[in-house]
Amino acid sequence: VDTLRFEAGLDDDSDPLVQRMVEQANLTSSGEGYQPFVVDREMLRQLDPDQIFIVEFSKISPLLKDLYFRNMLPEVEIVLCPACGHFFHAGALESHWLQSPACPLCKSQDIEP
């Protein structure tokens, strides 16, 4: 089983999102239950844009909100399918791409590894 651990040094003031995640983890471990947290515009501005992915669901329907994701493991390359909004590890997508050059889920050809 793969797990993500917050090692020493990751919860310092240099990364506001990690700080927020640690705060949320402390609330969850105290028995309050998981609650997703909302990141405001100011926090988004502080994050590295190369690690942020935006899934523009509002293009599909004006009733849907856009969602923002951050790659917490920047050494692992992530590819986003613009048609369906699913993420893939670049290596896994590349293997699939050799067999069928399209998104494994929606079959869109707008995605490239």
N, C-alpha and C positions, 0 to 999 in steps of 0.2 A: 504494500500500500504506500503510495506517495503522499507525503504530508508537507505542508508549508509551515516552517517554524520561524518565529521572530527571534533571530539571534541578537546577541549584544551588538549595539551600534545601529541597528535598524530602526529603533524607536526614538531616535534623536530628533531634534527640532528641524533638521534639514529637509525632511519629507513630511509635509502636512497630511498626506493621505495615509501614510503608515501610522502617524500619530493618531489619526481618527480611527483607524482599524484597531489599534491597540486599546483605545478607549472603549470601543464597541465590544471587543473580546472580553474586557474586564466586566462589562455590564452583563454579557451573556453568561460568563462563568459564575457570576453572583446570583444566578437563578432568575434573572429578569427575562430570559428568552431572547432569541435572535430578533433583531429589528434592523432592516436595511437602513443605511444612512444616506442622506442626500448631500451631494457635493455642490456647493454654490459656485458661481462664476469666478469669484476671487480665488478659490482653491484651484479651480481648473486652470486659471492663468499661471499658477505657480508650478504646475506639472510640466514635464518634458513633453512637448507635442509629438515627438517621435514614438512615445509610448502610449498615446491615446488613440482609441478607435471610436469613431462615431457611427452608430447604426441609425440611418435616417429613415425610421419607420414612418415619419410624417409624409414622405414621398409616396408611400403606399396608400395611406389614408390620413386625412387631416385630424382624425380622431385619435391617432396614435402619437405618442411622444417619442422624440429622438432619445436614444440611450447612449451613454458614454461609458467606455470601458478602458481600463488601463492594463497594459501588459506588466504584471508584477515580476516577471522573469525576463528582462530585456535581452538576455543572451539567447533566448528561444524566439526565433522569428515566427511571427503570426501573420496569417493572410486572412483578409476579410472578404467575403463574397458580397459585392455591392447589391446583388439582386435579392438575396434572402437574409443577409445580415448574420450569417453563421461564420464562426472563426475556425481556423484550422492551423495546426502546426505546419509550417512550410514543408518540412520533410515528409510528413504524412500526405499532404496534398500533392506533392511532387510524385510520390509513388502512385497515387490514384490517377494523376494526370497522364502518366505514361500509358495507362490502360484506356482511359477515357478523358479527353481534354475538356472537362466541364466540372462544375461544382458537384460534389458527391450527393448533395441533398436536393437542390432545386434544378440541377442539370444546366444551369446558365453557363454560357461560354464566356462571360464577362470577367472571369476570374483567372488569374495566372499565378503559378507558384513563384 
